[in-house]
Amino acid sequence: MKKIIILIIALLTILMCKVERYNSPISGGTFEPDNGGLLYNGAKVLKSISELPTCNAETKGQLFYLLDLEQFQYCDGSNYQVIDLTGADGQAGNNGLNGQDGLSIIWQGNGLRHPANPEINWAYYNVVANDSFIWTGAEWNLISEGNDNEVQLALGSYHSCILVNGEVICWGAGLTSTTVFPEFGQSIVPELDNPVMISSASYHTCSLDENGVICWGDNGNGEAAVPALTNPTVITAGSSPNSCAIDDSGVTCWGDVSDGQNSPPALSNPIAIAAGNFHVCAIDDTGVVCWGGNTSGQTTVPGLSNPIEVDVGFSHSCALDDTGVHCWGQNGNGQTDVPALDNPVSISAYGNVTCAIDSTGLVCWGNNDYGQTDVPPLSNVNNIDVGSRHVCASYELGIKCWGAGLTDTGSSPEFGQSIVP
């Protein structure tokens, strides 16, 4: 044992001596042991550029410090980008970052959003925006820009999910499966094969991958028991609870049947579908068609002009068409009172809340008992989803959620569903 300890100490000493032969470009930079290697201010230390692993999807966002070149390089998914922090004059293709002497970078790894409570020169790779940022003390500055990743959000009552880079990630309630409220395993993502779509409802989640439709979480009404489907293309999870899919045969729904929500009428080439609380709406060749419970007129579709999107809440429905956003059904919280919007391009509804993305950004209306319609400052919003008491959006800095679930007390409705990992 003593020989092993002496050998380890000797190896570390050799490594540290090797490090000391190079001048540090960072004022106050520190080397730290890491699994038999070294970290330099959060970057993995390599002796030379020849040791850089291939830059691909597996190494995307990783940061390395090269001893021979005394520089940082990080992988953007296809190529290595140089971060020159020496403050020296920039060279072609290798410009110094603002030419600041002694600028350090403290790498924070990968994330769906920017790190909380950042310190100056913290940097991270945003897997949603496909960009890397550094904190200046006042704002996040872009240091590497990639093509935006396609993002899908899916919110339930107390959990949230995201599909990005072919991976589904869920958080909030349901990270365990005790079948005791609200832990039904709705956030325990099963093995998926290249998923392309997700949808969440109260306590269950569904995904569409290369093998078809897979649902998990609460199955008290058979909502997660997927029937035989042929080439499914669209899925939706409803809060009744039920689930629906569009496949070669048309629309198929399963789960709770109490209000006829699982008995779709004859449809002509359906292309979109949304399940709510005891009712379902779809878009086909004739326009928007709704069925199921109609206690508040939620399935009585008004006149629409070329609808392109439909979504539903507990007892209201909304559609986006050539003339804008239209909502109908229950309006106890103003969820169908559509405000003035400027060229809306997307909508989302759940519970008693509705949101839309227009040229001004994100606008939400309806029930605000947990601040879910108080949209925070966001830039370049490109995707939204509404949960029963919270809302999430993807924007240029990643994912932001608000409303209920900003804490995790283990009591309703605070289960951490708005705490983005």
C-alpha positions as CSV (number, residue, x, y, z in Angstrom):
1,M,0.0,0.0,0.0
2,K,2.8,2.4,0.9
3,K,4.5,1.8,-2.5
4,I,1.2,2.6,-4.3
5,I,0.8,5.8,-2.3
6,I,4.4,6.8,-3.0
7,L,3.9,6.1,-6.7
8,I,0.7,8.2,-6.9
9,I,2.5,11.1,-5.2
10,A,5.4,10.8,-7.5
11,L,3.1,10.9,-10.6
12,L,1.2,13.9,-9.3
13,T,4.6,15.6,-8.6
14,I,5.8,14.9,-12.1
15,L,2.5,16.3,-13.6
16,M,2.7,19.4,-11.4
17,C,6.3,20.0,-12.4
18,K,5.3,19.7,-16.0
19,V,2.6,22.3,-15.5
20,E,4.9,24.7,-13.8
21,R,7.1,24.9,-16.9
22,Y,4.3,26.8,-18.6
23,N,3.4,30.4,-17.8
24,S,-0.2,30.7,-16.7
25,P,-2.3,33.1,-18.8
26,I,-4.8,33.5,-16.0
27,S,-4.1,35.7,-13.0
28,G,-4.8,33.5,-10.0
29,G,-5.4,30.4,-12.1
30,T,-5.3,27.2,-10.2
31,F,-4.6,23.6,-11.0
32,E,-6.6,20.9,-9.3
33,P,-6.3,17.0,-9.4
34,D,-9.2,15.3,-11.3
35,N,-9.6,11.6,-11.7
36,G,-5.9,11.0,-12.2
37,G,-5.5,14.2,-14.3
38,L,-5.7,17.9,-13.8
39,L,-8.2,20.6,-14.0
40,Y,-7.2,24.2,-14.7
41,N,-9.9,26.6,-13.7
42,G,-12.5,24.0,-14.6
43,A,-10.9,22.9,-17.9
44,K,-9.3,19.5,-18.4
45,V,-5.6,19.8,-18.8
46,L,-3.9,18.2,-21.8
47,K,-0.2,18.2,-22.5
48,S,-0.6,19.0,-26.2
49,I,-3.1,19.6,-29.0
50,S,-2.5,16.1,-30.2
51,E,-4.4,14.8,-27.2
52,L,-7.6,16.6,-28.0
53,P,-10.4,14.1,-28.5
54,T,-12.5,14.2,-31.6
55,C,-15.0,17.1,-31.4
56,N,-18.5,15.6,-31.9
57,A,-21.9,15.3,-30.1
58,E,-20.3,13.4,-27.2
59,T,-17.6,16.0,-26.5
60,K,-19.9,19.0,-27.3
61,G,-19.5,21.8,-24.7
62,Q,-16.3,20.4,-23.1
63,L,-13.5,22.7,-22.4
64,F,-9.8,21.9,-22.5
65,Y,-6.6,23.7,-21.5
66,L,-3.6,22.9,-23.7
67,L,-0.2,23.2,-22.0
68,D,1.8,23.4,-25.1
69,L,-0.2,26.3,-26.6
70,E,-1.2,27.8,-23.2
71,Q,-4.8,28.2,-24.5
72,F,-8.3,27.1,-23.9
73,Q,-10.2,25.2,-26.6
74,Y,-13.8,24.0,-26.4
75,C,-15.9,21.8,-28.6
76,D,-19.0,23.3,-30.3
77,G,-20.2,19.9,-31.5
78,S,-18.2,19.8,-34.8
79,N,-15.1,21.9,-34.3
80,Y,-12.8,23.2,-31.6
81,Q,-13.0,26.9,-30.9
82,V,-10.1,28.8,-29.3
83,I,-10.7,31.1,-26.4
84,D,-7.7,33.4,-26.2
85,L,-7.5,34.8,-22.7
86,T,-3.9,36.0,-22.7
87,G,-4.7,39.6,-23.5
88,A,-2.2,39.4,-26.3
89,D,-2.8,40.9,-29.7
90,G,-5.3,38.7,-31.6
91,Q,-4.3,36.8,-34.7
92,A,-6.5,35.8,-37.6
93,G,-9.1,33.4,-36.4
94,N,-7.8,33.7,-32.9
95,N,-8.8,37.1,-31.5
96,G,-8.3,37.8,-27.9
97,L,-11.5,38.2,-25.8
98,N,-11.7,42.0,-25.6
99,G,-7.9,42.0,-25.2
100,Q,-8.3,42.0,-21.4
101,D,-5.2,41.2,-19.4
102,G,-5.6,38.5,-16.8
103,L,-9.1,37.6,-17.8
104,S,-10.0,34.2,-16.4
105,I,-12.6,31.7,-17.4
106,I,-14.3,29.6,-14.8
107,W,-16.1,26.8,-16.7
108,Q,-19.5,25.7,-15.3
109,G,-20.2,22.9,-17.8
110,N,-23.4,22.3,-19.8
111,G,-26.9,23.5,-18.9
112,L,-30.4,24.1,-20.0
113,R,-30.2,27.6,-18.7
114,H,-27.5,30.0,-17.4
115,P,-26.1,29.2,-13.9
116,A,-27.8,30.9,-10.9
117,N,-25.9,33.6,-9.0
118,P,-23.0,33.9,-11.5
119,E,-19.6,35.3,-10.7
120,I,-17.5,37.3,-13.1
121,N,-16.0,35.2,-15.9
122,W,-18.2,32.2,-15.2
123,A,-18.8,30.5,-18.6
124,Y,-21.0,27.6,-19.7
125,Y,-22.4,25.8,-22.8
126,N,-26.1,26.2,-23.3
127,V,-27.4,23.0,-24.8
128,V,-30.7,24.6,-25.8
129,A,-29.3,27.7,-27.6
130,N,-26.2,25.7,-28.8
131,D,-24.1,28.6,-27.7
132,S,-21.5,29.3,-25.1
133,F,-21.6,32.4,-22.8
134,I,-19.4,34.2,-20.3
135,W,-20.7,36.4,-17.4
136,T,-19.2,39.9,-17.4
137,G,-20.7,40.9,-14.1
138,A,-23.6,42.6,-15.8
139,E,-24.8,40.2,-18.5
140,W,-24.1,37.0,-20.4
141,N,-21.9,37.6,-23.4
142,L,-21.8,35.2,-26.3
143,I,-18.4,33.6,-26.9
144,S,-19.5,30.9,-29.4
145,E,-22.6,30.7,-31.5
146,G,-23.9,27.5,-33.1
147,N,-27.1,26.7,-35.0
148,D,-30.1,26.7,-32.7
149,N,-31.2,23.3,-31.5
150,E,-34.8,22.4,-31.9
151,V,-36.6,22.4,-28.6
152,Q,-39.9,21.0,-27.4
153,L,-41.4,21.6,-24.0
154,A,-44.0,19.5,-22.3
155,L,-45.5,20.5,-18.9
156,G,-47.9,18.7,-16.6
157,S,-49.4,19.6,-13.3
158,Y,-46.3,19.4,-11.2
159,H,-43.5,18.3,-13.6
160,S,-41.7,19.6,-16.7
161,C,-40.0,18.0,-19.6
162,I,-37.8,19.1,-22.5
163,L,-36.8,17.4,-25.7
164,V,-33.4,18.7,-27.1
165,N,-30.6,17.0,-29.0
166,G,-32.5,13.8,-29.1
167,E,-32.8,13.5,-25.4
168,V,-35.8,13.9,-23.1
169,I,-35.1,15.4,-19.7
170,C,-37.8,15.8,-17.0
171,W,-37.9,17.4,-13.5
172,G,-40.2,18.3,-10.7
173,A,-42.7,15.7,-9.3
174,G,-42.5,12.1,-10.4
175,L,-38.8,11.5,-10.1
176,T,-39.9,8.6,-7.9
177,S,-42.8,6.2,-8.5
178,T,-44.6,5.5,-5.3
179,T,-48.1,5.9,-6.9
180,V,-48.8,8.2,-4.0
181,F,-49.7,11.8,-5.1
182,P,-47.9,13.3,-7.0
183,E,-45.1,10.7,-7.4
184,F,-46.2,8.5,-10.3
185,G,-42.9,8.3,-12.1
186,Q,-43.9,10.9,-14.7
187,S,-40.4,12.3,-14.7
188,I,-38.6,9.0,-14.9
189,V,-37.8,8.9,-18.6
190,P,-37.6,5.4,-20.0
191,E,-35.1,4.4,-22.6
192,L,-36.0,6.1,-25.9
193,D,-34.7,5.6,-29.4
194,N,-34.3,9.0,-31.1
195,P,-37.4,10.7,-29.7
196,V,-38.9,13.4,-31.9
197,M,-42.0,14.5,-29.9
198,I,-43.1,14.8,-26.3
199,S,-46.3,15.7,-24.5
200,S,-47.2,15.9,-20.8
201,A,-50.4,16.1,-18.9
202,S,-51.3,16.0,-15.2
203,Y,-49.3,13.0,-14.1
204,H,-48.1,11.3,-17.2
205,T,-45.8,11.9,-20.2
206,C,-45.7,10.5,-23.7
207,S,-43.0,10.5,-26.3
208,L,-42.8,9.5,-30.0
209,D,-39.6,7.8,-31.0
210,E,-38.4,5.4,-33.7
211,N,-40.3,2.5,-32.1
212,G,-43.6,4.3,-31.8
213,V,-45.4,5.9,-28.8
214,I,-44.2,5.4,-25.3
215,C,-46.1,6.7,-22.2
216,W,-45.1,6.6,-18.6
217,G,-46.3,7.9,-15.2
218,D,-49.8,7.5,-13.8
219,N,-51.8,4.8,-15.5
220,G,-54.8,4.7,-13.2
221,N,-57.1,5.1,-16.2
222,G,-55.0,3.4,-18.8
223,E,-53.6,6.7,-20.1
224,A,-50.1,5.2,-20.3
225,A,-51.2,1.9,-21.8
226,V,-50.5,2.6,-25.5
227,P,-52.6,0.5,-27.9
228,A,-51.4,-0.8,-31.2
229,L,-50.7,2.0,-33.6
230,T,-49.5,2.1,-37.2
231,N,-46.8,4.7,-38.1
232,P,-47.8,7.3,-35.5
233,T,-46.8,10.9,-36.3
234,V,-48.4,13.1,-33.6
235,I,-49.1,12.6,-29.9
236,T,-50.9,14.4,-27.1
237,A,-51.3,13.8,-23.4
238,G,-54.6,15.0,-21.8
239,S,-55.4,15.9,-18.2
240,S,-58.7,13.9,-18.1
241,P,-56.4,11.7,-18.0
242,N,-56.1,10.3,-21.5
243,S,-53.8,10.2,-24.5
244,C,-54.2,10.4,-28.2
245,A,-52.1,9.9,-31.3
246,I,-52.5,10.3,-35.1
247,D,-51.4,7.4,-37.1
248,D,-52.2,5.8,-40.5
249,S,-55.7,5.0,-39.4
250,G,-56.5,8.5,-38.1
251,V,-57.0,9.5,-34.5
252,T,-56.8,7.0,-31.7
253,C,-57.3,7.9,-28.0
254,W,-57.0,5.9,-24.8
255,G,-57.4,6.4,-21.1
256,D,-60.4,8.0,-19.3
257,V,-63.7,7.7,-21.3
258,S,-66.1,9.6,-19.0
259,D,-67.1,12.3,-21.5
260,G,-66.6,10.7,-24.8
261,Q,-63.1,12.2,-25.3
262,N,-61.8,8.9,-26.6
263,S,-64.4,8.6,-29.3
264,P,-63.3,10.9,-32.1
265,P,-65.7,11.7,-34.9
266,A,-64.9,11.0,-38.5
267,L,-61.9,13.1,-39.5
268,S,-60.4,13.9,-42.9
269,N,-56.6,13.7,-42.9
270,P,-56.0,15.0,-39.3
271,I,-52.6,16.7,-38.9
272,A,-52.7,18.1,-35.3
273,I,-54.3,17.2,-32.1
274,A,-54.5,18.5,-28.5
275,A,-56.1,16.8,-25.5
276,G,-57.4,18.7,-22.5
277,N,-59.6,18.0,-19.5
278,F,-62.4,15.7,-20.9
279,H,-62.2,17.2,-24.4
280,V,-60.0,16.9,-27.5
281,C,-59.5,19.1,-30.5
282,A,-57.9,18.3,-33.9
283,I,-57.1,20.0,-37.2
284,D,-58.1,18.2,-40.3
285,D,-59.0,19.1,-43.9
286,T,-62.2,20.8,-42.7
287,G,-60.6,22.9,-40.0
288,V,-60.7,22.5,-36.2
289,V,-62.9,19.7,-34.9
290,C,-63.5,19.2,-31.2
291,W,-65.3,16.4,-29.2
292,G,-65.9,15.3,-25.6
293,G,-67.2,17.3,-22.7
294,N,-68.9,20.6,-23.7
295,T,-70.1,22.0,-20.4
296,S,-68.6,25.4,-21.2
297,G,-68.8,25.4,-25.0
298,Q,-65.2,24.3,-25.3
299,T,-66.0,21.9,-28.2
300,T,-68.3,24.5,-30.0
301,V,-65.7,25.7,-32.5
302,P,-66.3,29.3,-33.9
303,G,-65.6,30.3,-37.5
304,L,-61.9,30.1,-38.3
305,S,-59.8,30.8,-41.4
306,N,-57.1,28.3,-42.3
307,P,-56.2,27.2,-38.7
308,I,-52.6,26.0,-38.3
309,E,-52.4,25.3,-34.6
310,V,-54.8,24.2,-31.8
311,D,-54.4,23.8,-28.1
312,V,-56.7,23.2,-25.2
313,G,-56.9,23.9,-21.4
314,F,-59.2,22.4,-18.8
315,S,-62.4,23.7,-20.3
316,H,-61.3,26.1,-23.0
317,S,-59.8,25.8,-26.5
318,C,-57.7,28.0,-28.7
319,A,-56.6,28.1,-32.3
320,L,-54.2,30.1,-34.4
321,D,-55.5,31.0,-37.9
322,D,-54.9,33.6,-40.7
323,T,-56.5,36.3,-38.6
324,G,-54.8,35.6,-35.3
325,V,-55.6,33.8,-32.0
326,H,-59.1,32.7,-31.1
327,C,-60.3,31.1,-27.9
328,W,-63.6,29.8,-26.7
329,G,-65.2,27.9,-23.8
330,Q,-64.9,28.5,-20.1
331,N,-63.7,32.0,-19.2
332,G,-63.8,32.3,-15.5
333,N,-60.2,33.6,-15.3
334,G,-60.1,35.5,-18.6
335,Q,-58.4,32.7,-20.4
336,T,-60.4,33.2,-23.6
337,D,-60.1,37.0,-23.5
338,V,-57.3,37.2,-26.2
339,P,-55.3,40.5,-25.8
340,A,-54.1,42.5,-28.7
341,L,-51.3,40.5,-30.4
342,D,-48.9,41.5,-33.2
343,N,-48.5,38.7,-35.8
344,P,-48.8,35.7,-33.4
345,V,-46.9,32.6,-34.5
346,S,-47.6,30.0,-31.8
347,I,-50.0,29.3,-28.9
348,S,-50.2,27.1,-25.8
349,A,-53.0,26.5,-23.3
350,Y,-53.4,24.4,-20.1
351,G,-55.5,24.7,-17.1
352,N,-57.0,28.2,-17.2
353,V,-54.0,29.9,-18.8
354,T,-53.2,30.8,-22.4
355,C,-50.0,32.1,-23.9
356,A,-48.9,33.2,-27.4
357,I,-45.7,34.2,-29.1
358,D,-45.9,37.3,-31.3
359,S,-43.6,39.8,-32.7
360,T,-43.3,41.6,-29.3
361,G,-42.3,38.4,-27.5
362,L,-44.4,36.2,-25.1
363,V,-47.8,37.2,-23.9
364,C,-49.9,35.2,-21.3
365,W,-53.4,35.7,-19.9
366,G,-55.9,33.9,-17.7
367,N,-55.4,32.6,-14.1
368,N,-52.5,34.3,-12.3
369,D,-52.8,32.8,-8.9
370,Y,-49.2,31.7,-8.9
371,G,-47.8,34.4,-11.2
372,Q,-47.9,32.2,-14.2
373,T,-49.1,35.0,-16.5
374,D,-46.4,37.4,-15.2
375,V,-43.9,36.8,-18.1
376,P,-40.3,37.6,-17.0
377,P,-38.0,39.5,-19.4
378,L,-37.1,37.1,-22.2
379,S,-35.4,37.7,-25.6
380,N,-36.0,35.8,-28.7
381,V,-38.6,33.3,-27.4
382,N,-39.0,30.4,-29.8
383,N,-41.0,27.8,-27.8
384,I,-43.5,27.8,-25.0
385,D,-45.7,25.3,-23.0
386,V,-48.2,26.0,-20.2
387,G,-48.7,23.7,-17.2
388,S,-51.6,23.8,-14.8
389,R,-49.8,26.3,-12.5
390,H,-46.5,27.2,-14.3
391,V,-45.2,28.2,-17.7
392,C,-41.8,27.4,-19.4
393,A,-40.2,29.0,-22.4
394,S,-37.1,28.5,-24.5
395,Y,-35.2,31.6,-25.5
396,E,-31.8,32.7,-26.4
397,L,-30.3,31.9,-23.0
398,G,-31.9,28.5,-22.6
399,I,-35.0,27.5,-20.6
400,K,-36.9,29.7,-18.1
401,C,-39.9,28.7,-16.0
402,W,-42.1,30.7,-13.7
403,G,-45.3,30.3,-11.6
404,A,-45.6,27.5,-9.1
405,G,-42.7,25.2,-8.4
406,L,-39.9,27.7,-8.0
407,T,-39.3,25.9,-4.7
408,D,-39.5,22.2,-3.8
409,T,-41.3,21.9,-0.5
410,G,-42.8,18.6,-1.2
411,S,-46.3,20.1,-0.8
412,S,-48.7,21.1,-3.5
413,P,-48.0,23.0,-5.7
414,E,-44.3,23.4,-4.9
415,F,-42.5,20.4,-6.3
416,G,-39.7,22.2,-8.1
417,Q,-41.3,22.0,-11.5
418,S,-40.1,25.5,-12.4
419,I,-36.5,24.9,-11.2
420,V,-34.7,24.2,-14.5
421,P,-31.8,21.7,-14.0
